């Protein structure tokens, strides 16, 4: 029996390689990344669950929708983030199929618990930071409900708190508010600097009770009697909260946090009062049954690194030699007035949609605290650039980069700055090795034996679509949308980009519907595309015209008969004609790009056949060091007409020694909201070395699979036999690596 209070009993002290403070998506990703590479990691989270604004506390996720946004949610195709964040997302989608709902925080918790190198504390609020000679020496936290005092001493620290408390308390340089327009020549910045930020959002859930139910708001609720009082704020979805329930941008989002939450409650009850009591919203039977106990912040402090990312960096896709992560979310800057504003609650239309842009390592470590890195919404960026970097999937890839840098910092006993200047290529290659992807950088490590192998397959698919399943009018109709950001381009001409592997194009066949009462001429032109975004047609090669007879599903062949550059990226442009539809396909074809008619990309492509056949899904793609589709497909796809099993074969002239095999499958990096396993992903497979079975895997749904063996294998031939997929008829593989670890 205890009768005396002993403070030592409630004290926990840890000497670590890396301390991660903050358990949102970024913090969890960082901790897992470092732990898997051998570091002793401490993870401190001040909430009872992991995930921050994506957590079960915040409920930004609804049903099968996972609100962990990133580069692929709007304009950029094949851009979803890979590495640890993809692994966790795929686990979430698979569990949906198994009956789980609103379980993202449990997925994160499970991933943390799998790692024996992680010491983690939930409900632990960091309150004290000790420094010595521009370095953090320890962080102390208090665990509510257990009275524990937790002390993390570490070589490296990652501030994933969002509010940058660790950095600020350590004396790190930071900014909070908006830069003036002239400082970085940013058109989206205000004319003069101020302290305003983007606001904070509260979420709720509502249910259909099955009977009429009244709602009487509290006296302090805001009043929104007319839809005109909520301009641009769509509120038809009665089941789930609204991202535009936002406030606090004109206050201090840190110091005034509780006041802002009260304002958000007033706004929420005011909106629900409007839905229930003003106008017909179909909400007679609905009642709110849950409100988030805390609100999700978009912006507070940003720590300053050796480089501040700016609007120009993002929009011009500036090339950085020290790129370690990427983004691609639009430059989405919410007005500080929040729900009280009269303009669009997100970024004022038209939004700026960058290509996938690189984020340099110099934005991810502190300028003046030598062992501090920051991967979340607090990276070194201007207020404007932070409008695109702030989303959680982008924070996750930054987190994988900082944690990997911590591995090298411990390995070489050097500061992150030194790692960035002296070991940047090693950092980049280590990221690629662990399934991160970096713009324009290949995996080139010399110990990867596949780059010396002859690669063949039992079959390969040429550029050929299955039957079309949709149509697209050549003359775009007036677009009606509830999303004022989804503004169609001025030029709505239909165009399709596709890669080639020959130096000659004879013809391209389209399938069309002519709804006119007479035959109509349709003109197409073929041009060279500079990249996968170039639908301009400036580098025109040749024009072709054909008469389209009356009817539906008519094959129309356009003859070009031209020589082209080897492996050229081509753009087919179809001139607008009234009454003519071109048929399309929603079958996933990585490396092909349909011109968007607004701010969203999807899997759709114009259905076409090209002569001669273009063998762009060759098995040799699996050893080129690129593990996603870009200007090339970078993937092997087997012929869907050939029954499974199918095999990918690697052969060497001499016997090689290896004990590790990496396989990177296709999980459809273009698709956002998913359920279950990606149909394109390999489900069941076997590996053979010189004909001897090494392993057999069943029920896979992950993109990245690393197989390491206790004993070194000696072989001159490796066979990957694909037994089954998760639904697609053809096997797909991005990359194979074989090495001695």
C-alpha positions in Angstrom: 0.0 0.0 0.0 1.3 3.4 -1.0 0.9 6.2 1.5 3.5 8.8 0.4 3.6 10.8 -2.9 6.8 10.1 -4.7 7.6 12.5 -7.6 10.3 10.1 -8.9 7.7 7.4 -9.3 5.8 9.6 -11.8 8.9 10.6 -13.7 9.9 9.0 -17.0 13.2 9.9 -18.7 14.5 8.7 -22.1 17.7 9.2 -23.9 16.9 9.0 -27.6 18.2 9.5 -31.1 15.2 11.5 -32.2 12.3 13.2 -30.3 9.2 13.9 -32.3 6.8 16.3 -30.6 3.3 16.2 -32.1 1.3 13.2 -33.2 -0.6 14.4 -36.2 -0.1 12.8 -39.6 3.3 14.5 -39.9 4.6 13.4 -36.4 3.4 9.8 -36.8 5.0 9.6 -40.2 8.3 11.0 -38.9 8.4 8.6 -35.9 7.7 5.5 -38.0 10.2 6.5 -40.7 13.1 7.0 -38.2 12.2 3.9 -36.1 12.2 1.6 -39.1 15.7 2.8 -39.9 17.0 2.0 -36.5 16.7 5.2 -34.5 15.5 5.2 -30.9 12.4 7.5 -31.2 10.2 9.3 -28.7 6.8 10.5 -29.8 4.8 12.9 -27.7 1.2 13.8 -28.6 -1.0 16.1 -26.6 -4.3 14.6 -27.6 -5.8 11.1 -26.8 -5.6 10.0 -30.4 -3.2 10.4 -33.3 -4.0 12.4 -36.5 -4.5 16.0 -35.5 -7.3 17.5 -37.7 -7.7 14.2 -39.5 -8.3 12.3 -36.3 -11.4 10.7 -34.9 -11.7 13.7 -32.5 -11.9 16.2 -35.4 -14.0 14.0 -37.7 -12.7 15.7 -40.9 -13.2 12.2 -42.3 -16.7 11.0 -43.2 -17.4 7.4 -43.9 -15.0 6.2 -46.6 -13.7 9.7 -47.2 -10.2 10.3 -45.7 -9.5 14.0 -45.4 -5.7 13.8 -45.7 -5.3 15.9 -48.8 -2.3 16.4 -51.0 -1.0 16.9 -54.5 -3.4 14.7 -56.3 -6.8 16.1 -55.1 -7.2 18.6 -57.9 -5.1 19.3 -61.0 -2.3 16.8 -60.8 -2.7 13.3 -62.1 -0.8 10.3 -60.7 0.5 12.6 -57.9 -0.7 10.9 -54.7 2.0 10.8 -52.1 3.9 7.5 -51.6 6.0 6.1 -48.8 4.7 5.8 -45.2 1.6 7.9 -45.9 0.5 5.7 -48.8 1.0 2.6 -46.7 -1.2 4.0 -43.9 -3.9 5.1 -46.3 -4.0 1.7 -48.0 -4.5 0.1 -44.6 -7.4 2.5 -43.9 -9.1 1.7 -47.2 -8.7 -2.0 -46.7 -10.2 -1.8 -43.2 -13.2 0.0 -44.7 -13.9 -3.2 -46.6 -13.7 -5.1 -43.4 -16.4 -3.1 -41.6 -14.3 -0.4 -39.9 -15.6 3.2 -39.9 -14.0 6.4 -38.8 -10.9 4.4 -37.8 -8.0 6.5 -39.2 -6.7 7.3 -35.7 -6.6 3.6 -34.9 -4.7 2.9 -38.0 -2.1 5.5 -37.0 -2.0 4.1 -33.4 -1.5 0.5 -34.8 1.4 1.7 -37.0 3.1 3.4 -34.1 2.6 0.3 -31.9 4.2 -2.0 -34.5 7.6 -0.2 -34.1 9.6 -1.4 -31.1 11.9 1.5 -31.5 9.2 4.0 -30.7 8.4 5.2 -27.1 5.1 7.0 -27.4 2.9 9.0 -25.0 -0.6 10.2 -25.8 -2.3 13.0 -23.7 1.2 14.4 -23.1 1.5 18.1 -23.4 5.1 19.5 -23.9 5.6 22.5 -21.6 9.3 23.0 -21.2 12.2 23.1 -23.7 15.8 23.2 -22.6 18.6 24.4 -24.9 22.3 24.7 -24.9 24.5 26.4 -27.5 21.8 26.7 -30.2 20.7 23.1 -29.6 17.7 21.6 -27.9 18.8 19.2 -25.2 15.5 18.1 -23.8 11.7 18.5 -23.9 9.5 17.9 -20.9 5.8 16.9 -21.0 3.0 16.1 -18.6 0.6 13.2 -19.2 -2.9 14.1 -18.2 -4.8 11.4 -16.3 -1.6 9.7 -15.1 0.4 12.5 -13.5 3.5 11.3 -15.4 6.3 13.8 -16.2 8.0 12.7 -19.4 11.5 13.9 -20.4 12.9 13.3 -23.9 16.6 14.0 -24.3 17.7 13.5 -27.9 20.3 14.2 -30.5 17.7 15.5 -33.0 14.2 17.0 -32.5 11.3 17.3 -34.9 8.6 20.0 -34.1 5.4 18.5 -35.5 3.2 20.5 -33.1 1.7 22.6 -35.8 1.9 25.7 -33.6 5.7 25.4 -33.5 5.8 25.5 -29.7 9.1 23.6 -29.5 10.8 25.9 -31.9 9.4 29.0 -30.4 10.3 28.0 -26.9 13.8 27.1 -28.0 14.3 30.5 -29.6 14.0 29.5 -33.2 13.2 32.2 -35.7 9.6 32.2 -36.8 6.9 34.2 -38.4 3.1 34.4 -37.8 0.9 36.4 -40.1 1.0 37.6 -43.7 4.0 39.1 -45.5 3.5 42.3 -47.5 3.2 41.9 -51.2 6.6 43.5 -51.9 8.7 41.3 -49.7 8.6 38.3 -52.0 6.8 39.9 -54.9 3.7 37.7 -54.3 0.5 38.7 -56.1 -1.6 36.9 -53.6 -0.2 38.6 -50.5 -1.8 41.7 -49.0 -0.4 45.1 -49.8 1.0 45.5 -46.3 2.1 42.9 -43.7 -0.2 42.1 -40.8 -0.8 39.5 -38.2 -3.8 37.8 -39.9 -3.8 34.1 -40.6 -6.1 31.5 -42.1 -8.8 30.5 -39.6 -9.8 27.4 -37.7 -12.6 25.0 -38.4 -15.0 23.0 -36.3 -16.7 19.7 -37.5 -20.0 18.0 -36.6 -22.2 15.0 -37.5 -25.9 14.9 -37.8 -28.3 12.0 -38.1 -31.8 11.4 -39.5 -33.9 10.6 -36.5 -36.8 9.2 -38.6 -39.3 11.8 -37.2 -39.7 15.6 -37.2 -37.5 17.2 -34.5 -37.2 20.8 -33.6 -34.0 22.8 -33.0 -33.9 25.8 -30.7 -30.5 27.5 -30.8 -28.7 29.0 -27.8 -29.1 32.7 -27.4 -25.5 33.3 -28.3 -25.7 31.5 -31.6 -25.0 33.6 -34.7 -27.9 34.4 -37.1 -28.0 33.4 -40.8 -31.6 33.9 -41.8 -31.0 33.8 -45.6 -28.8 31.8 -47.9 -27.5 35.3 -48.9 -25.9 35.4 -45.4 -23.9 32.3 -46.3 -22.5 33.2 -49.8 -20.7 30.4 -51.6 -21.1 28.2 -48.5 -22.8 25.0 -49.8 -24.7 23.2 -47.0 -26.8 20.5 -48.7 -24.9 17.7 -47.0 -26.7 17.3 -43.8 -24.7 14.4 -42.4 -21.3 16.0 -42.1 -19.7 19.2 -41.0 -18.5 22.0 -43.3 -14.9 23.0 -43.9 -16.0 26.6 -44.2 -17.3 26.7 -40.6 -14.2 28.8 -40.0 -13.2 31.6 -37.6 -10.2 33.1 -35.8 -8.0 34.3 -38.7 -8.2 37.9 -37.4 -7.3 36.7 -33.8 -4.3 34.9 -32.5 -4.9 31.3 -33.4 -2.7 30.2 -30.5 -3.4 32.5 -27.6 -7.1 32.9 -28.5 -7.7 29.2 -29.2 -10.5 28.7 -26.7 -12.2 32.0 -27.6 -12.1 30.9 -31.2 -13.7 27.6 -30.4 -16.5 29.4 -28.6 -17.0 31.6 -31.7 -17.1 28.4 -33.9 -19.8 26.9 -31.7 -21.8 30.1 -32.1 -21.3 29.8 -35.9 -22.1 26.1 -36.0 -25.4 26.6 -34.0 -26.2 29.6 -36.2 -25.7 27.5 -39.4 -27.8 24.6 -38.0 -30.5 27.1 -37.0 -30.5 28.3 -40.6 -30.7 24.8 -42.0 -33.5 23.8 -39.6 -35.6 26.9 -39.3 -35.0 29.1 -42.4 -36.0 27.8 -45.8 -36.5 24.2 -46.9 -33.3 22.2 -46.5 -34.9 18.8 -46.1 -33.6 18.8 -42.5 -36.9 18.3 -40.7 -35.9 14.9 -39.2 -32.3 15.8 -38.6 -30.4 16.4 -35.4 -26.8 17.1 -34.5 -25.5 14.1 -32.5 -21.8 15.0 -32.3 -19.5 18.1 -32.3 -15.7 18.0 -32.4 -14.3 18.8 -28.9 -11.5 20.7 -30.5 -11.1 22.7 -33.7 -8.7 22.1 -36.6 -6.2 24.9 -37.2 -4.9 25.9 -40.6 -2.2 28.3 -39.7 -0.2 29.7 -36.8 3.6 30.0 -36.5 5.9 29.1 -39.3 9.6 28.3 -38.4 12.2 29.9 -40.6 14.8 27.8 -42.3 17.7 28.6 -44.7 15.1 29.1 -47.5 11.6 30.5 -47.3 9.4 28.9 -50.0 7.4 31.5 -51.9 4.5 31.8 -54.4 7.0 32.1 -57.2 8.9 29.0 -56.2 5.6 27.0 -56.2 4.0 28.4 -59.4 7.1 28.4 -61.5 8.1 24.9 -60.3 11.5 26.1 -59.3 14.1 23.3 -59.4 15.9 22.8 -56.2 19.1 20.7 -55.9 18.1 19.8 -52.3 14.5 18.7 -53.1 13.3 16.1 -50.6 9.5 16.3 -50.9 6.8 17.7 -53.1 3.4 19.4 -53.1 0.7 20.0 -55.5 -2.4 21.3 -53.6 -3.7 24.6 -55.1 -2.5 27.8 -53.5 -5.6 27.8 -51.3 -5.5 30.8 -48.9 -8.7 31.1 -46.8 -9.7 34.7 -46.0 -9.1 35.6 -42.3 -12.7 36.8 -41.9 -13.9 33.2 -42.1 -17.6 32.6 -41.9 -18.3 36.3 -41.5 -16.7 37.1 -44.9 -18.8 37.6 -48.0 -16.3 36.3 -50.5 -15.6 32.6 -51.3 -14.5 30.9 -48.1 -11.5 29.3 -49.8 -9.0 31.0 -52.0 -10.6 33.7 -54.2 -11.3 32.2 -57.6 -9.7 31.6 -60.0 -7.4 29.5 -57.8 -3.8 29.0 -58.8 -3.0 25.3 -59.5 0.7 24.5 -59.5 2.2 21.5 -61.0 3.8 19.0 -58.6 6.5 21.3 -57.2 9.6 20.4 -55.2 10.2 21.4 -51.6 13.9 21.9 -50.7 15.4 20.5 -47.5 16.5 24.0 -46.5 12.7 24.7 -45.7 12.6 21.8 -43.2 15.3 22.6 -40.7 15.6 25.6 -38.4 17.8 28.5 -39.4 19.2 29.1 -35.9 18.5 25.9 -33.8 21.0 23.4 -35.0 19.2 20.1 -34.2 15.6 21.2 -34.9 13.5 20.2 -38.0 9.9 20.9 -38.9 7.8 18.9 -41.3 4.2 20.1 -40.9 2.2 23.3 -41.7 5.1 25.0 -39.8 7.7 24.6 -42.6 9.7 27.6 -43.7 7.3 29.2 -46.2 5.6 32.5 -46.8 2.0 32.9 -45.8 1.0 32.5 -49.5 3.1 29.4 -50.2 1.9 27.9 -47.0 -1.6 28.0 -48.6 -0.4 24.9 -50.7 2.1 23.2 -48.4 -0.2 23.1 -45.3 -2.3 20.0 -46.3 -1.6 16.8 -44.4 -0.3 14.5 -47.1 2.3 17.1 -48.1 3.2 17.4 -44.5 3.6 13.6 -44.4 6.2 13.5 -47.2 8.1 16.4 -45.5 8.0 14.3 -42.3 9.5 11.3 -44.0 12.2 13.6 -45.4 13.1 15.1 -42.0 13.1 11.8 -40.2 15.4 10.3 -42.9 17.6 13.3 -42.5 17.7 12.6 -38.7 18.9 9.1 -39.5 21.9 10.6 -41.4 22.5 13.2 -38.8 22.9 10.4 -36.2 25.0 8.3 -38.6 27.5 11.1 -39.3 27.0 13.1 -36.1 26.2 16.2 -38.2 23.6 18.9 -38.1 20.7 18.8 -40.6 22.3 21.8 -42.3 25.5 19.8 -42.9 23.4 16.8 -44.1 21.8 19.1 -46.6 25.1 20.5 -47.9 27.3 17.4 -47.7 25.0 14.4 -48.0 22.0 15.6 -50.0 22.3 12.9 -52.7 22.5 10.2 -50.0 19.4 11.6 -48.4 17.5 11.7 -51.6 18.5 8.1 -52.5 17.5 6.9 -49.1 14.1 8.5 -49.5 13.6 6.9 -52.9 14.8 3.5 -51.5 11.9 3.7 -49.0 9.2 4.5 -51.6 9.2 8.3 -51.4 9.1 9.9 -54.8 10.9 13.1 -55.8 10.3 15.2 -58.9 12.8 14.5 -61.6 15.1 12.2 -59.5 15.7 8.6 -60.2 16.8 5.8 -57.8 20.4 5.1 -59.0 22.2 3.2 -56.2 24.9 1.0 -57.7 24.1 -2.0 -55.5 20.7 -2.3 -57.1 21.3 -5.4 -59.3 18.2 -4.9 -61.5 19.8 -2.1 -63.5 22.3 -4.7 -64.9 19.6 -7.3 -65.7 17.9 -8.3 -68.9 14.2 -7.9 -68.2 11.5 -9.8 -70.0 7.9 -10.8 -69.4 5.5 -13.4 -70.5 3.4 -10.7 -72.2 3.1 -6.9 -72.4 0.2 -4.6 -73.1 0.6 -2.1 -75.9 -1.3 1.3 -75.8 -4.7 -0.2 -76.3 -7.9 0.6 -74.4 -10.8 -1.7 -73.5 -14.2 -0.7 -74.7 -15.1 3.0 -74.1 -17.6 3.7 -71.3 -18.3 7.4 -71.5 -18.6 10.3 -74.0 -17.2 13.8 -74.2 -18.8 16.5 -76.3 -16.2 18.2 -78.6 -18.1 21.5 -78.2 -18.1 22.1 -74.4 -21.4 23.2 -73.0 -21.8 25.9 -70.4 -20.5 24.5 -67.1 -22.7 24.7 -64.1 -20.9 24.1 -60.8 -21.4 24.7 -57.1 -17.7 25.1 -56.8 -16.6 28.6 -57.9 -13.0 27.3 -57.9 -13.8 24.8 -60.6 -13.7 27.4 -63.3 -13.3 26.0 -66.8 -10.4 27.2 -68.9 -10.9 29.9 -71.6 -9.8 27.3 -74.2 -12.0 24.2 -73.7 -10.7 22.4 -76.8 -10.4 18.7 -76.1 -6.9 17.3 -76.1 -5.1 14.1 -75.1 -1.4 13.6 -74.2 0.2 10.2 -74.6 3.7 8.7 -74.6 5.2 6.8 -77.5 8.0 4.3 -78.0 8.4 4.5 -81.8 9.6 7.1 -84.3 6.6 7.0 -86.6 2.8 7.6 -86.4 0.7 6.4 -89.2 -2.8 7.0 -87.9 -5.0 7.5 -84.9 -8.5 6.1 -84.7 -11.2 7.7 -82.5 -14.8 6.5 -81.8 -17.3 9.2 -82.3 -21.0 10.0 -82.2 -22.4 12.3 -84.8 -25.8 13.7 -83.5 -26.2 16.1 -86.4 -28.5 15.5 -89.4 -25.6 15.4 -91.9 -22.0 14.3 -92.0 -19.6 16.7 -90.4 -15.8 17.3 -90.9 -13.6 17.0 -87.8 -10.1 18.3 -87.7 -7.3 17.0 -85.4 -3.7 18.0 -85.0 -0.8 16.2 -83.5 1.9 18.1 -81.6 4.9 17.5 -79.4 4.2 18.1 -75.7 7.0 19.6 -73.6 5.6 17.9 -70.5 2.4 16.2 -69.2 0.8 19.6 -68.7 1.4 20.9 -72.2 -1.9 20.9 -74.1 -1.0 24.1 -76.0 -0.3 22.5 -79.4 2.5 25.0 -80.0 4.9 22.4 -81.4 2.5 21.3 -84.1 3.5 18.3 -86.3 0.6 17.7 -88.6 -3.1 18.2 -89.1 -5.6 15.6 -90.3 -9.3 16.0 -91.2 -12.0 13.4 -91.7 -15.7 13.4 -92.5 -17.8 11.8 -89.7 -21.0 10.2 -91.0 -24.3 10.3 -89.1 -24.6 7.8 -86.3 -23.2 6.5 -83.0 -20.0 4.6 -82.2 -18.4 5.4 -85.5 -14.7 4.5 -85.9 -12.9 7.5 -87.6 -9.3 7.1 -88.6 -7.1 10.2 -88.9 -4.0 9.7 -91.1 -0.8 11.4 -90.1 2.0 9.4 -91.7 4.8 11.3 -89.9 8.1 10.6 -88.4 8.5 11.7 -84.8 11.3 11.8 -82.2 12.0 8.5 -80.4 9.9 8.2 -77.3 8.2 11.5 -77.9 5.3 12.8 -75.8 2.5 13.7 -78.1 -0.6 15.8 -77.8 -3.7 15.1 -79.9 -6.0 18.1 -80.2 -9.5 17.7 -81.6 -11.1 20.9 -82.9 -14.5 21.8 -81.4 -17.5 20.8 -83.5 -21.2 21.0 -82.5 -23.1 17.8 -82.3 -20.0 15.5 -82.2 -19.1 13.4 -79.2 -15.8 11.6 -78.8 -15.9 8.4 -76.7 -13.7 8.0 -73.6 -12.4 5.4 -71.2 -12.2 5.5 -67.5 -9.8 2.5 -67.4 -6.7 3.5 -65.5 -3.8 4.2 -67.9 -0.9 5.8 -66.0 1.2 8.1 -68.2 -1.8 9.4 -70.3 -3.4 12.8 -69.6 -6.7 14.2 -70.7 -6.9 18.0 -70.8 -8.9 19.0 -67.7 -12.0 21.1 -68.1 -11.7 22.7 -64.7 -9.6 22.1 -61.7 -10.1 18.3 -61.4 -8.3 15.4 -63.0 -9.5 11.8 -63.0 -8.7 8.5 -64.7 -10.6 9.4 -67.9 -8.9 9.5 -71.3 -10.1 9.9 -74.8 -10.5 6.4 -76.3 -8.1 6.0 -79.3 -6.1 3.4 -81.2 -2.7 4.4 -82.7 -0.8 2.7 -85.5 1.7 1.4 -85.3 1.2 0.0 -81.8 3.0 1.8 -79.1 4.7 -0.6 -76.6 4.9 1.9 -73.7 4.3 -0.6 -70.9 7.5 -2.6 -71.6 9.0 -4.7 -68.8 12.2 -2.8 -69.0 10.3 0.1 -67.3 10.5 -1.8 -64.0 14.2 -1.1 -63.6 14.5 2.5 -64.7 14.5 3.9 -61.2 11.2 5.8 -61.4 8.2 4.4 -59.5 5.3 6.5 -60.8 4.0 7.7 -64.1 5.3 11.0 -65.3 6.1 11.9 -68.9 6.5 8.2 -69.4 4.5 5.3 -68.0 7.5 3.9 -66.0 5.5 0.7 -65.6 5.1 -2.8 -66.9 1.5 -3.9 -67.7 0.9 -7.5 -68.8 -1.5 -8.2 -71.7 -5.0 -8.4 -70.2 -5.9 -10.9 -72.9 -3.4 -13.4 -71.5 -4.6 -15.3 -68.6 -2.9 -15.3 -65.2 -0.4 -16.3 -64.0 2.0 -14.1 -65.8 5.7 -13.6 -65.0 8.3 -10.9 -65.0 11.8 -12.3 -65.5 15.2 -10.8 -64.6 18.4 -12.5 -65.9 22.0 -11.7 -65.4 25.0 -13.0 -67.3 26.7 -14.1 -64.0 25.5 -15.3 -60.6 24.7 -12.5 -58.2 24.4 -12.4 -54.4 21.4 -10.7 -52.8 19.2 -10.9 -49.7 16.6 -8.1 -50.3 13.9 -7.7 -53.0 11.7 -4.6 -53.3 8.5 -4.7 -55.3 6.5 -1.6 -56.1 3.0 -2.2 -57.4 0.3 0.0 -58.9 -2.3 1.3 -56.3 -3.7 3.9 -58.7 -2.0 7.1 -57.6 -4.6 9.1 -59.4 -7.6 8.0 -57.4 -8.5 9.9 -54.3 -11.4 8.3 -52.4 -11.1 4.5 -52.3 -12.7 1.5 -50.8 -10.9 -1.8 -50.2 -7.8 -2.8 -52.2 -6.9 -1.0 -55.4 -8.0 -3.3 -58.3 -4.7 -2.6 -60.1 -2.6 -3.9 -57.2 -1.0 -7.3 -57.3 -2.7 -9.6 -54.7 -1.0 -13.0 -54.9 2.5 -13.7 -56.2 5.5 -15.9 -55.9 9.2 -15.3 -56.2 11.7 -17.8 -57.6 15.5 -17.7 -57.8 17.0 -20.0 -60.4 13.7 -21.9 -60.4 13.6 -22.3 -56.6 10.7 -20.9 -54.7 11.8 -18.1 -52.3 8.4 -17.0 -51.0 4.7 -16.9 -51.7 2.5 -13.9 -50.8 -1.3 -13.9 -50.7 -3.9 -11.1 -50.1 -1.5 -8.2 -50.6 -3.0 -4.7 -51.0 0.1 -2.6 -50.4 2.1 -0.8 -53.0 5.5 -1.3 -51.5 6.7 -4.7 -50.5 10.2 -5.3 -49.2 11.3 -9.0 -48.8 14.5 -9.6 -46.9 16.0 -13.0 -46.4 18.0 -14.4 -43.5 20.5 -16.1 -45.8 22.2 -14.6 -48.9 20.8 -15.9 -52.2 23.0 -16.7 -55.1 21.2 -16.8 -58.5 21.4 -15.6 -62.1 17.7 -15.6 -62.7 14.8 -14.1 -60.7 11.1 -14.7 -61.6 8.2 -12.8 -60.2 5.1 -14.9 -60.9 1.8 -13.0 -60.6 -1.0 -15.3 -59.6 -3.8 -12.8 -59.1 -4.6 -9.1 -58.8 -7.3 -7.3 -56.7 -9.5 -7.0 -59.7 -7.7 -5.8 -62.8 -7.3 -8.3 -65.6 -3.6 -7.3 -66.2 -0.6 -7.4 -63.8 1.1 -4.1 -63.2 4.5 -3.4 -61.7 6.3 -0.1 -61.4 9.7 -1.2 -60.1 11.8 -4.1 -58.9 15.0 -3.7 -56.9 17.4 -6.5 -55.9 20.3 -5.8 -53.6 22.5 -7.1 -50.8 21.7 -5.3 -47.6 
